[in-house]
Protein backbone atom coordinates (compact mmCIF):
# COMPACT_ATOMS: atom_id res chain seq x y z
CA UNK A 1 0.00 0.00 0.00
CA UNK A 2 1.38 3.41 -0.95
CA UNK A 3 2.02 6.02 1.70
CA UNK A 4 -0.78 8.57 2.23
CA UNK A 5 -0.37 11.88 0.47
CA UNK A 6 1.12 14.55 2.77
CA UNK A 7 -1.07 17.17 1.11
CA UNK A 8 -4.88 17.32 0.83
CA UNK A 9 -6.53 16.11 -2.35
CA UNK A 10 -9.19 18.16 -4.14
CA UNK A 11 -12.56 16.92 -5.33
CA UNK A 12 -14.04 18.40 -8.53
CA UNK A 13 -16.37 20.59 -6.44
CA UNK A 14 -13.39 22.20 -4.69
CA UNK A 15 -13.56 20.33 -1.37
CA UNK A 16 -10.16 19.41 0.03
CA UNK A 17 -9.82 16.13 1.89
CA UNK A 18 -7.07 14.26 3.68
CA UNK A 19 -6.96 10.73 5.17
CA UNK A 20 -4.32 9.59 7.65
CA UNK A 21 -4.36 6.07 9.17
CA UNK A 22 -3.83 5.81 12.94
CA UNK A 23 -3.46 2.59 14.90
CA UNK A 24 -6.29 1.75 17.27
CA UNK A 25 -10.02 1.14 17.18
CA UNK A 26 -11.39 4.64 16.58
CA UNK A 27 -11.82 7.01 13.68
CA UNK A 28 -12.13 10.79 13.69
CA UNK A 29 -13.77 13.05 11.13
CA UNK A 30 -13.06 16.78 11.20
CA UNK A 31 -14.68 19.30 8.86
CA UNK A 32 -12.89 22.65 8.92
CA UNK A 33 -14.13 25.85 7.29
CA UNK A 34 -11.53 28.58 6.84
CA UNK A 35 -13.89 31.13 8.27
CA UNK A 36 -13.66 32.36 11.86
CA UNK A 37 -14.33 35.28 14.12
CA UNK A 38 -12.05 37.48 12.00
CA UNK A 39 -14.57 37.11 9.15
CA UNK A 40 -17.62 38.28 11.09
CA UNK A 41 -19.25 41.36 9.50
CA UNK A 42 -18.74 44.64 11.31
CA UNK A 43 -21.40 44.98 13.99
CA UNK A 44 -22.25 41.26 13.76
CA UNK A 45 -19.71 39.67 16.06
CA UNK A 46 -20.48 35.95 16.32
CA UNK A 47 -22.02 35.43 12.88
CA UNK A 48 -19.57 32.62 12.07
CA UNK A 49 -20.30 30.98 15.42
CA UNK A 50 -24.05 31.28 14.80
CA UNK A 51 -23.88 29.71 11.33
CA UNK A 52 -21.65 26.88 12.60
CA UNK A 53 -24.29 26.00 15.20
CA UNK A 54 -26.94 25.97 12.47
CA UNK A 55 -24.82 23.66 10.29
CA UNK A 56 -24.32 21.37 13.30
CA UNK A 57 -27.94 21.50 14.36
CA UNK A 58 -30.27 20.03 11.74
CA UNK A 59 -30.48 19.18 8.05
CA UNK A 60 -32.82 17.63 5.51
CA UNK A 61 -32.45 14.10 6.93
CA UNK A 62 -31.28 14.96 10.47
CA UNK A 63 -33.75 16.44 12.94
CA UNK A 64 -32.47 18.82 15.66
CA UNK A 65 -30.29 16.86 18.08
CA UNK A 66 -30.46 13.65 16.03
CA UNK A 67 -26.83 13.73 14.91
CA UNK A 68 -25.56 13.89 18.50
CA UNK A 69 -27.95 11.14 19.62
CA UNK A 70 -26.83 8.86 16.81
CA UNK A 71 -23.17 9.43 17.57
CA UNK A 72 -23.70 8.83 21.30
CA UNK A 73 -25.61 5.61 20.64
CA UNK A 74 -22.68 4.41 18.53
CA UNK A 75 -20.29 4.98 21.42
CA UNK A 76 -18.77 8.16 19.98
CA UNK A 77 -18.67 11.86 20.72
CA UNK A 78 -18.96 15.02 18.67
CA UNK A 79 -18.54 18.74 19.10
CA UNK A 80 -17.87 22.01 17.40
CA UNK A 81 -14.99 24.47 17.68
CA UNK A 82 -15.06 28.15 16.88
CA UNK A 83 -11.78 30.04 16.54
CA UNK A 84 -10.70 33.45 15.34
CA UNK A 85 -9.45 31.82 12.11
CA UNK A 86 -11.72 28.82 11.52
CA UNK A 87 -14.90 26.94 12.35
CA UNK A 88 -14.82 23.17 12.77
CA UNK A 89 -16.99 20.13 13.44
CA UNK A 90 -15.34 17.03 14.85
CA UNK A 91 -16.65 13.54 15.55
CA UNK A 92 -14.89 10.50 17.02
CA UNK A 93 -16.51 7.06 16.73
CA UNK A 94 -15.56 3.37 16.71
CA UNK A 95 -13.93 2.74 13.35
CA UNK A 96 -16.81 0.49 12.26
CA UNK A 97 -19.09 3.55 12.26
CA UNK A 98 -16.92 5.69 9.98
CA UNK A 99 -18.99 5.40 6.80
CA UNK A 100 -22.15 6.58 8.59
CA UNK A 101 -20.33 9.59 10.01
CA UNK A 102 -19.06 10.54 6.55
CA UNK A 103 -22.60 10.39 5.19
CA UNK A 104 -23.90 12.49 8.06
CA UNK A 105 -21.17 15.13 7.65
CA UNK A 106 -21.88 15.35 3.92
CA UNK A 107 -25.56 15.78 4.77
CA UNK A 108 -24.80 18.59 7.24
CA UNK A 109 -22.52 20.28 4.73
CA UNK A 110 -24.95 20.15 1.82
CA UNK A 111 -28.37 20.51 3.45
CA UNK A 112 -28.27 22.53 6.67
CA UNK A 113 -31.71 23.58 7.83
CA UNK A 114 -31.50 27.35 7.79
CA UNK A 115 -34.96 28.35 8.98
CA UNK A 116 -36.37 30.83 11.51
CA UNK A 117 -37.03 28.11 14.11
CA UNK A 118 -33.51 26.64 13.94
CA UNK A 119 -32.09 30.17 13.92
CA UNK A 120 -33.84 30.93 17.22
CA UNK A 121 -32.36 27.78 18.77
CA UNK A 122 -28.86 28.61 17.49
CA UNK A 123 -29.08 32.12 18.96
CA UNK A 124 -29.97 30.64 22.35
CA UNK A 125 -27.08 28.16 22.16
CA UNK A 126 -24.67 30.94 21.24
CA UNK A 127 -25.80 33.05 24.19
CA UNK A 128 -25.20 30.12 26.54
CA UNK A 129 -21.74 29.52 25.06
CA UNK A 130 -20.82 33.19 25.57
CA UNK A 131 -22.17 33.27 29.13
CA UNK A 132 -20.36 30.16 30.39
CA UNK A 133 -16.78 31.61 30.38
CA UNK A 134 -18.02 34.70 32.23
CA UNK A 135 -18.52 32.54 35.33
CA UNK A 136 -14.73 32.31 35.63
CA UNK A 137 -13.63 34.84 38.29
CA UNK A 138 -10.76 35.89 36.00
CA UNK A 139 -12.97 36.35 32.92
CA UNK A 140 -12.52 40.12 32.97
CA UNK A 141 -8.73 39.77 32.84
CA UNK A 142 -8.94 37.28 29.97
CA UNK A 143 -11.28 39.59 28.07
CA UNK A 144 -8.94 42.56 28.58
CA UNK A 145 -6.00 40.54 27.25
CA UNK A 146 -7.98 39.94 24.05
CA UNK A 147 -9.45 43.41 23.63
CA UNK A 148 -6.36 45.41 24.61
CA UNK A 149 -3.69 42.99 23.40
CA UNK A 150 -4.78 43.62 19.83
CA UNK A 151 -4.96 47.26 18.83
CA UNK A 152 -6.98 47.34 15.59
CA UNK A 153 -7.48 43.79 14.32
CA UNK A 154 -10.89 42.03 14.52
CA UNK A 155 -9.17 39.47 16.77
CA UNK A 156 -10.02 41.98 19.51
CA UNK A 157 -13.60 40.75 19.61
CA UNK A 158 -12.74 37.05 19.99
CA UNK A 159 -14.55 34.21 18.27
CA UNK A 160 -17.61 33.46 20.43
CA UNK A 161 -19.36 36.70 19.52
CA UNK A 162 -21.76 39.17 21.08
CA UNK A 163 -25.36 37.93 21.40
CA UNK A 164 -26.65 41.50 21.49
CA UNK A 165 -25.26 42.17 18.01
CA UNK A 166 -27.11 39.12 16.67
CA UNK A 167 -30.52 39.66 18.27
CA UNK A 168 -32.06 41.12 15.13
CA UNK A 169 -30.18 39.03 12.54
CA UNK A 170 -32.76 37.46 10.23
CA UNK A 171 -32.65 34.24 8.27
CA UNK A 172 -31.89 35.99 4.96
CA UNK A 173 -28.67 37.46 6.38
CA UNK A 174 -27.72 34.07 7.78
CA UNK A 175 -28.34 32.31 4.47
CA UNK A 176 -26.29 34.90 2.59
CA UNK A 177 -23.37 34.57 5.01
CA UNK A 178 -23.54 30.78 4.84
CA UNK A 179 -23.53 30.87 1.05
CA UNK A 180 -20.47 33.08 0.97
CA UNK A 181 -18.41 31.44 3.72
CA UNK A 182 -19.48 27.84 4.31
CA UNK A 183 -19.29 26.29 0.87
CA UNK A 184 -17.54 22.98 0.30
CA UNK A 185 -14.96 24.87 -1.74
CA UNK A 186 -13.84 26.62 1.47
CA UNK A 187 -13.56 23.48 3.58
CA UNK A 188 -11.14 20.70 4.46
CA UNK A 189 -12.33 17.20 5.40
CA UNK A 190 -9.87 15.30 7.61
CA UNK A 191 -10.30 11.57 8.26
CA UNK A 192 -7.96 9.84 10.72
CA UNK A 193 -7.98 6.48 12.47
CA UNK A 194 -8.25 2.77 11.74
CA UNK A 195 -9.65 2.30 8.23
CA UNK A 196 -8.98 0.98 4.77
CA UNK A 197 -7.68 3.89 2.70
CA UNK A 198 -9.26 2.70 -0.54
CA UNK A 199 -12.64 2.41 1.15
CA UNK A 200 -12.35 5.92 2.62
CA UNK A 201 -11.50 7.32 -0.82
CA UNK A 202 -14.63 5.70 -2.26
CA UNK A 203 -16.84 6.97 0.55
CA UNK A 204 -15.51 10.51 0.32
CA UNK A 205 -16.17 10.64 -3.42
CA UNK A 206 -19.59 9.01 -3.02
CA UNK A 207 -20.94 11.19 -0.22
CA UNK A 208 -19.08 14.48 -0.75
CA UNK A 209 -18.41 14.44 -4.48
CA UNK A 210 -21.92 15.44 -5.51
CA UNK A 211 -22.13 18.46 -3.19
CA UNK A 212 -22.19 21.76 -5.07
CA UNK A 213 -20.85 25.02 -3.66
CA UNK A 214 -23.80 27.00 -2.26
CA UNK A 215 -25.45 29.60 -4.43
CA UNK A 216 -26.59 32.89 -2.90
CA UNK A 217 -30.34 32.58 -2.28
CA UNK A 218 -32.46 34.58 -4.70
CA UNK A 219 -35.16 35.07 -2.09
CA UNK A 220 -36.48 33.39 1.00
CA UNK A 221 -40.17 33.47 0.10
CA UNK A 222 -40.08 30.61 -2.37
CA UNK A 223 -37.74 28.39 -0.44
CA UNK A 224 -39.29 25.38 1.20
CA UNK A 225 -36.05 24.37 2.89
CA UNK A 226 -33.14 26.14 4.58
CA UNK A 227 -30.61 24.25 2.48
CA UNK A 228 -28.44 26.60 0.47
CA UNK A 229 -26.70 24.00 -1.67
CA UNK A 230 -27.64 20.97 -3.68
CA UNK A 231 -28.18 17.76 -1.75
CA UNK A 232 -25.78 14.89 -2.00
CA UNK A 233 -27.28 12.28 -4.28
CA UNK A 234 -26.02 9.45 -2.12
CA UNK A 235 -28.44 7.69 0.20
CA UNK A 236 -27.42 7.17 3.83
CA UNK A 237 -25.71 3.86 4.58
CA UNK A 238 -27.77 1.21 6.35
CA UNK A 239 -26.67 -0.37 9.62
CA UNK A 240 -28.28 -2.47 12.28
CA UNK A 241 -26.35 -0.71 15.05
CA UNK A 242 -26.95 2.88 13.98
CA UNK A 243 -29.89 3.66 11.74
CA UNK A 244 -29.98 6.86 9.73
CA UNK A 245 -32.87 8.16 7.61
CA UNK A 246 -33.40 7.51 3.92
CA UNK A 247 -8.90 24.67 0.23
CA UNK A 248 -8.41 27.09 1.40
CA UNK A 249 -9.72 27.39 -2.06
CA UNK A 250 -12.10 30.31 -2.33
CA UNK A 251 -10.38 33.52 -1.28
CA UNK A 252 -11.50 35.12 1.95
CA UNK A 253 -11.28 38.79 2.81
CA UNK A 254 -7.92 40.41 2.27
CA UNK A 255 -5.40 39.61 4.97
CA UNK A 256 -5.88 42.05 7.81
CA UNK A 257 -2.90 43.77 9.37
CA UNK A 258 -2.52 44.53 13.04
CA UNK A 259 -1.12 47.91 14.11
CA UNK A 260 2.14 47.94 16.05
CA UNK A 261 1.98 48.99 19.69
CA UNK A 262 3.68 52.40 19.86
CA UNK A 263 4.73 52.25 23.53
CA UNK A 264 4.37 50.24 26.69
CA UNK A 265 1.11 50.62 28.59
CA UNK A 266 -0.23 49.64 32.02
CA UNK A 267 -3.91 49.01 32.74
CA UNK A 268 -5.43 48.40 36.17
CA UNK A 269 -8.67 46.54 36.73
CA UNK A 270 -10.67 45.22 39.65
CA UNK A 271 -11.69 41.57 40.05
CA UNK A 272 -14.79 41.33 42.21
CA UNK A 273 -15.01 37.56 42.67
CA UNK A 274 -11.41 36.39 42.23
CA UNK A 275 -9.71 34.72 45.23
CA UNK A 276 -6.22 36.03 44.33
CA UNK A 277 -4.80 39.04 42.47
CA UNK A 278 -3.43 38.39 39.00
CA UNK A 279 -1.13 40.00 36.45
CA UNK A 280 -0.62 39.58 32.73
CA UNK A 281 2.04 40.79 30.30
CA UNK A 282 1.22 40.89 26.60
CA UNK A 283 3.61 41.22 23.66
CA UNK A 284 2.71 41.31 19.98
CA UNK A 285 3.71 38.33 17.82
CA UNK A 286 3.82 38.18 13.98
CA UNK A 287 1.36 36.23 11.87
CA UNK A 288 1.52 32.44 12.11
CA UNK A 289 3.28 31.87 8.79
CA UNK A 290 6.06 34.36 9.58
CA UNK A 291 9.58 32.85 9.25
CA UNK A 292 10.26 33.72 12.89
CA UNK A 293 7.52 31.41 14.23
CA UNK A 294 9.91 28.49 15.02
CA UNK A 295 12.06 30.88 17.08
CA UNK A 296 9.01 32.02 19.05
CA UNK A 297 8.08 28.38 19.65
CA UNK A 298 11.51 27.45 21.00
CA UNK A 299 11.72 30.50 23.27
CA UNK A 300 8.24 29.76 24.56
CA UNK A 301 9.29 26.20 25.36
CA UNK A 302 12.38 27.37 27.23
CA UNK A 303 10.38 29.72 29.43
CA UNK A 304 7.03 28.13 29.97
CA UNK A 305 6.58 24.65 28.53
CA UNK A 306 6.36 21.90 31.11
CA UNK A 307 6.86 21.98 34.85
CA UNK A 308 10.57 22.72 34.46
CA UNK A 309 10.15 25.93 32.48
CA UNK A 310 12.14 28.89 33.78
CA UNK A 311 9.09 30.86 34.89
CA UNK A 312 7.74 28.15 37.18
CA UNK A 313 11.20 27.33 38.53
CA UNK A 314 11.79 30.91 39.62
CA UNK A 315 8.47 32.54 40.46
CA UNK A 316 6.60 29.58 41.94
CA UNK A 317 9.23 27.24 43.34
CA UNK A 318 12.09 29.60 44.25
CA UNK A 319 10.61 33.02 45.06
CA UNK A 320 7.05 31.91 45.94
CA UNK A 321 5.66 35.10 44.42
CA UNK A 322 3.14 33.33 42.23
CA UNK A 323 0.63 30.66 43.07
CA UNK A 324 0.22 29.65 39.43
CA UNK A 325 1.44 30.94 36.09
CA UNK A 326 1.29 30.28 32.38
CA UNK A 327 3.02 31.44 29.23
CA UNK A 328 0.80 31.25 26.17
CA UNK A 329 1.85 31.69 22.56
CA UNK A 330 -1.24 32.53 20.50
CA UNK A 331 -0.43 32.35 16.82
CA UNK A 332 -3.11 33.31 14.34
CA UNK A 333 -3.42 33.81 10.63
CA UNK A 334 -2.86 37.59 10.71
CA UNK A 335 -1.25 38.37 14.09
CA UNK A 336 -0.55 36.83 17.47
CA UNK A 337 0.17 37.42 21.14
CA UNK A 338 2.64 36.18 23.73
CA UNK A 339 0.84 36.24 27.08
CA UNK A 340 2.57 35.69 30.42
CA UNK A 341 -0.03 35.42 33.18
CA UNK A 342 0.27 34.73 36.90
CA UNK A 343 -1.91 34.39 39.98
CA UNK A 344 -0.26 36.09 42.95
CA UNK A 345 0.63 34.06 46.01
CA UNK A 346 -1.37 34.74 49.18
CA UNK A 347 -0.49 38.14 50.63
CA UNK A 348 0.86 39.52 47.33
CA UNK A 349 -0.60 42.21 45.09
CA UNK A 350 -0.52 42.27 41.31
CA UNK A 351 2.25 44.87 40.78
CA UNK A 352 5.23 43.00 42.30
CA UNK A 353 4.14 39.81 40.57
CA UNK A 354 4.00 41.62 37.23
CA UNK A 355 7.46 43.11 37.80
CA UNK A 356 8.99 39.75 38.70
CA UNK A 357 7.23 38.11 35.76
CA UNK A 358 8.62 40.68 33.35
CA UNK A 359 12.13 40.40 34.75
CA UNK A 360 12.06 36.63 34.35
CA UNK A 361 10.78 36.80 30.77
CA UNK A 362 13.44 39.34 29.82
CA UNK A 363 16.17 37.32 31.57
CA UNK A 364 16.14 34.90 28.66
CA UNK A 365 18.03 37.54 26.67
CA UNK A 366 20.85 37.84 29.22
CA UNK A 367 21.39 34.53 31.00
CA UNK A 368 22.98 31.91 28.70
CA UNK A 369 20.81 28.98 27.69
CA UNK A 370 22.50 25.73 28.71
CA UNK A 371 22.63 22.73 26.41
CA UNK A 372 20.51 20.83 28.92
CA UNK A 373 17.79 23.49 28.85
CA UNK A 374 17.84 23.68 25.06
CA UNK A 375 17.68 19.92 24.57
CA UNK A 376 14.84 19.59 27.08
CA UNK A 377 12.83 22.34 25.37
CA UNK A 378 13.32 20.75 21.95
CA UNK A 379 12.32 17.34 23.33
CA UNK A 380 9.08 18.81 24.68
CA UNK A 381 8.34 20.46 21.36
CA UNK A 382 9.11 17.26 19.47
CA UNK A 383 6.68 15.38 21.69
CA UNK A 384 3.99 17.93 20.82
CA UNK A 385 4.76 17.77 17.09
CA UNK A 386 5.43 14.13 16.27
CA UNK A 387 2.23 12.17 15.70
CA UNK A 388 3.54 8.61 16.04
CA UNK A 389 1.59 7.92 19.23
CA UNK A 390 -1.27 10.37 18.74
CA UNK A 391 -4.91 9.39 18.87
CA UNK A 392 -7.09 9.83 15.80
CA UNK A 393 -8.84 12.70 17.59
CA UNK A 394 -5.65 14.65 18.27
CA UNK A 395 -4.19 14.11 14.80
CA UNK A 396 -7.38 15.31 13.10
CA UNK A 397 -7.34 18.48 15.20
CA UNK A 398 -3.69 19.16 14.44
CA UNK A 399 -4.02 18.69 10.68
CA UNK A 400 -7.17 20.77 10.42
CA UNK A 401 -5.81 23.63 12.51
CA UNK A 402 -2.51 23.77 10.61
CA UNK A 403 -4.40 24.06 7.32
CA UNK A 404 -6.80 26.72 8.59
CA UNK A 405 -4.22 28.90 10.38
CA UNK A 406 -1.02 28.26 8.43
CA UNK A 407 -2.40 27.33 5.02
CA UNK A 408 -0.72 23.90 4.90
CA UNK A 409 -1.02 20.72 6.95
CA UNK A 410 2.75 20.13 6.95
CA UNK A 411 3.50 23.43 8.74
CA UNK A 412 4.30 21.78 12.12
CA UNK A 413 6.86 19.47 10.51
CA UNK A 414 8.51 22.45 8.80
CA UNK A 415 8.61 24.30 12.11
CA UNK A 416 10.29 21.34 13.79
CA UNK A 417 12.94 21.14 11.09
CA UNK A 418 13.68 24.83 11.70
CA UNK A 419 13.85 24.94 15.50
CA UNK A 420 15.87 21.74 15.73
CA UNK A 421 18.74 23.67 14.08
CA UNK A 422 18.56 26.67 16.43
CA UNK A 423 21.08 27.34 19.19
CA UNK A 424 20.75 29.12 22.50
CA UNK A 425 22.68 32.21 21.36
CA UNK A 426 20.32 32.65 18.40
CA UNK A 427 17.33 32.53 20.72
CA UNK A 428 18.84 35.17 22.99
CA UNK A 429 19.66 37.52 20.12
CA UNK A 430 16.13 37.15 18.81
CA UNK A 431 14.63 37.75 22.26
CA UNK A 432 16.56 41.00 22.75
CA UNK A 433 15.09 42.44 19.57
CA UNK A 434 11.56 41.05 19.60
CA UNK A 435 10.71 41.17 23.32
CA UNK A 436 13.22 43.19 25.39
CA UNK A 437 13.12 46.14 22.99
CA UNK A 438 9.42 45.82 22.22
CA UNK A 439 6.53 47.62 23.99
CA UNK A 440 4.59 45.52 26.47
CA UNK A 441 1.04 45.74 27.76
CA UNK A 442 0.89 45.20 31.54
CA UNK A 443 -2.42 44.29 33.16
CA UNK A 444 -2.72 44.53 36.95
CA UNK A 445 -5.82 42.84 38.36
CA UNK A 446 -6.24 43.29 42.10
CA UNK A 447 -9.07 42.52 44.49
CA UNK A 448 -10.59 44.36 47.43
CA UNK A 449 -8.91 47.51 48.69
CA UNK A 450 -5.89 47.03 46.43
CA UNK A 451 -7.97 47.14 43.26
CA UNK A 452 -7.67 50.16 41.05
CA UNK A 453 -9.44 51.44 38.01
CA UNK A 454 -8.40 51.49 34.40
CA UNK A 455 -5.35 53.68 33.89
N, C-alpha and C positions, 0 to 999 in steps of 0.2 A: 504494500500500500504506500502511495506517495505521501510525502510530508504535507501537512496542511499549508495553504498559502498564508504567508505572513501578512498579506494585505487583504482588505475586504474585496469581495467580488460584487459586480454590479448587475442587477437584473435589467431587462429592457425598459422597465418602467422607472428606472433611476434608483430603486432601493439598493442600498449597500448591505451585504450580509457577510458574516464571518463565522466559521465553525471551528472550535478547538476542542479536541478530545481531552478528557480529564479522567483519571482512574477513580473508581468508586461506583456508587449505585445511584447517584443523582444526576439530574440535568438542570441547567439553568438557561432561561431565555430572557434576554434583556433587549428592549426596544428603546433606542435613544433618539430623541429629536434634538437637532442642534438649534434649539430655541429655548431661552431661559429668561430670567428676570431682566436681563439687559435689554431684551427685545420688547418688553411691555410698552405699549403706547404711553406717551406723556399724559399724566393724569389718570392712568388706568393701571396702577401698580398691582400686580397679581393676575393679570389677564392670562399669562402663560400657565400659571398654577391652576386657574379656574378651568381652562380648556383641557389641561391634562386630567383633571378630575372627571370631566365629562367623558373623555375618551376611555377612562378606566371604568366608568360607571355602568353604562348600558349600551347595547347595540341592537341591530335588527334581530338577531337570534339569542341575545343574552339579556335577560331582564335585570333590573337594578339589583346588585348584590349577588347575582347568580354566578358570575365568574369566581368570586372569592369563595363561595360555598362549594363549587365544584373542585377548586384547587384544594381546599381544606379536606374534603371528603377523599381526595386522592392521596392524602398524607403530605401535601406540599404547603407552600406559603407564597404569598405575593404581596407586592407593595409598590408604591410610587415614590419617586425622588424628584424634587424640584431644586434646581441650582441656578445661580446667576447666569450660567452659560448653557444649560441644557435641561431637558425634561425627560424622565425615563420611567419605564415600567419594567419591573423585574419579577420573575416567577421561578421558583425552585420546586421541582417535583421528583418523585422516583423516575428513573430513566424510562421505565415502561410507559409512562404517561406523556412522553415528549411530543408525540405527534398531535395529541389532542390540544396541548398547550399552543403549538404552532398554529393550528386551525383557529383557536380562540383569539390569539394575538392578531392574526390576519383579519379576523372578523372585527375586532375592536379598531384596527387601523382603517379599515375600509368603510365601516358602517356605524360610526358612533351615533348615538341617539341625541341629537342636538335639538332639544325641544324645551319649551318654557318650564315644564314640570321638572325635567332633569336639571335644568339650569338653576332652579330654586334650590334643589338638593345640593348641587355643587357649591353654591354660594354659602350654604350653611356649613358644609364640610370645610370650606376654606376658612371661614370665620373661626371654627374650632381649632384648626391647625395653627392659626395665627395667635390665638389666645393661649394655647398650651405653654409655649416658651415663656410667656409673661409671668407665669407662676414662679419661675426661678427668681430667687431674691437678688441675683446679680444681672437680671435681664436688662436693666437700664444701662449698666456698664457695657454689656455686649452690644446693645443697640447704638451706643455712642461710638464705640470702636468702628462700627460699620458706617454710620452717618458722618462722622468727623474724620475717619481714617482716609476715606476718599473725598476729594475736594469737589469734583465736577462730574464724575462718571455716574451713570445710572446704577452702578454697583452700590451706591449709597443707600438705595432703598431696599436692598436685599432681594430675596427671591420669593418669599411667602406672599407678600403683597399687603395691600391695605383694603380691608373689606368695605370701608366707607367709600372708597373710590370706585367700587364695583356694584354698589347698591342699585344704581339705575342702568346698568349695562343690560341691553336687551339681546334677544336671541339672534337678531340679524347681525349685530356687531360681533357676537361670538362666532357665528358661522363664517363671517368674512375673515376673522383672525385665524380660525382653524384652517380655512382654505389656503391662506397665504403662508402659514407657518408649520402646519402639521401634515403636509403631504408626504407620501412614501418616498418622494425624491429628496427629502430633507432628513431622512432617517437612516439609522444603522441597526440591523438586526444581529445580535450576538447570540450564538448557541454554544454552550460549553457543557462538558460532562461525558457520561458513558453512553456512546451511541455509535452506530455504523455511519460513517461519513457519506457513503453513497446514498443511504436512505435519507439522511438529513438533506442532502442536495435535492433529492426528488421532492421531498415534502415542502421545502422552501419554494421551489419553482411552482409546485402545484397550488399551494395555498396563498402565496404572496405574489406570484407572477402575474396574475390577472388583475391585480389592484391598479387602478389608474390614479394619477395625481389628482387631487380634488380641484374642481372648477369653482370659481367664485359663484355663489348662488345668485341667480337672476332676480328672484324675489322669494319671499317666505310664504306668500299667500297660497301659491299653488303646490307647495311641497307637502307631501303626506308623510314624509319621514325626515328626521334630522340628519340623515346621512348626507355628507357633502362629497362623496366620491363613489365610484361604481363598486358594486359588491363583488367580492371574489366569487368566481363561478364554481369553486369547489364546494362540495357538501361536507359537513362535519364528519369526522371519522366516528365509527361506531365502536363501542366498548361495553362490556358487561360490568366493568368496575366503575366507570365514569361515563354517564350518558350525557350527550350534548344534543340539542335540538338541531331537526332537519335544517458622500455623501456629500458628507457635507457637499451635496451636489448643487442645489439651488442656492444662489448667493443670498446672504442675509443683509442686514443693514451694514453700511460702511463701518469698518473698524472704528471704534470710539477711542479717543485718546484722553487719558487722565492728565490733569494739570499737575505740575510739580509744586510741592509744598515750598513756599518762599522762605519760611523761617520756622524755628521751633516754637511750639505753642503748648501751654498748660491749661487744662480745663479741670474744674472741680465740680463734683456732683455729690448729691446726698443719696444714700441707700437706706430706705426706711425699714426694710424687713431683713436685711442681711445680718448674719451673726458676726462677721468680721469685716474690717476695712479691706479694700482691694486697690490695686494699682495696675495700670496697663501702659505700655510703651508701644508706639506704632510707627513703623518706618514704611516708606513706599518701596515696592518691589516692581520690577519690569513685567511685561506681559509674559505669559507662560512659555511661549516659543522663543524667548530671547536667548541668545547664546550663553548668557551668564547664569541661566537657571541651574545647571549642575553645580556651580560654585555656591549658589545660595543653598542648595540641598545639602552639600557637605558641611558648610558652616552651621546650618541648622542642626545637623546630626551631632556635631561636636559640642554644641551648647546645650541642646535640649532633648535629644532623642535617647530614650531609655533612662533607667534609674541612675546611671552613672554619668549623665550629662553634667557639664560644668555648673550650670545654674543650680541644680538640685544639690550637688555636692557642697557648694558654698553657702547658699542662702537658706537652705532647709537644714542640712546636716551639720554644717560647721558654725554658722553665725546664728541660726535659729531665728532669723528675722521673718521668714515666711512659713506659713503653715502648709501651703501648697502652691505650686507654680506650673506654668506651661509656656512653651515657646511654639508658636503656630506659624507655619509658612503657608499662606493662602495664595496660590497661584491661579490666576484666571486668564481668560482669553485675551483681555485687553490691558489688565493691570493687576497688581497684587499687593499684599500687605504682609509684613513680618510683625507679629504681635507677641510681645512678652507680657505675661499677665501673672499676678501673684495675689494670693490671699495673705494678709498680714497675720503674723503670730499674735496670740493673745497679749494685750497690753500695748501693741504697736498701732501707729496711725499710718495712713497711706503714704505720706511724703517720704519718710526714711526708707520705706520699702522700695518706693520708686527710684530713689537715688541709688540704693544698693543694687537694684536690678539693672539700672543703666550702667553702673560701673562694671558690673560683671559681664554684661553684653559687650561693652567696649573693650574689656580686657583681652578679648580674643585677638585684637590687633597688636597687642604689646607682648603678651606672654607667649613664648614659643610653644608650638604644638608638638608634643612628643610623638614619636613613632607609634607608641602604644595607643595613645588617644586617637591618632589618625586611623590606624588599622581597625580599632574597635568601631569607630564611626562608620567606616566603609563596610564593615561586616554587618552592622545594623541596617544600613541602606540596602545592601545586597539581599538581605533576608526579606526586606519589604518589596524588592523588585523582582527577584527570581520566582517563577511560578511553578517550580517543580513539585512542591507539596501543597499547592493551593487547592481549595475546594472549587467546585464549579461556580458557586455563587460569587466568590471573591474574584476569580479570573474574569467572569463576565463583567463585573463592575469596573475592574481595572481597564479592560479593553475598551469598553464603552466610554468611560470618562476620558481616556487618553485621546480618543478620536474626537470627542466633542470639544475638549478644551485645547488640545494641542494640534488637532487636525490630522493625526496619524496614530495608529494603534501601537506602532513600534517606538514611540517617543521615550517610554521608560528605559528600554534597552539602550537607546542612543545616549540617554543621560548617564546610565551606568558606565558605559564605555568612556565617557568624558571624565566623570569624577574619579574613576579608578586611577587615572593618570595624574591627578592633582597632588601636589605636595603641600605641607603645612605652611611654608613661606608664601606660596601663591595665595592661600586662603587669607593669610594675614594682610597681605598687600591689598587684596580685594576688599577686605573688611574696612581697612582704613579709609578707602575712597567711598565706598557705598553706604557705610553705616556711621563711622566715626565723624566724617565730614558732612553727613547729611542731616537735614532738619528732622526732629522727632516730635511726635505728638505725645504728650504725657497726660494721662487721665488719673486723677486722684479721687477715689470714691471712699468717703468716710461715712461713719454712722454716728448718730447721737449728737453730742455737743461739738464733736470735732468736725462735723460735716459742714461744708461750705456751699457756695452757690457757683454757678457757671462763671468762669473768669475769662 
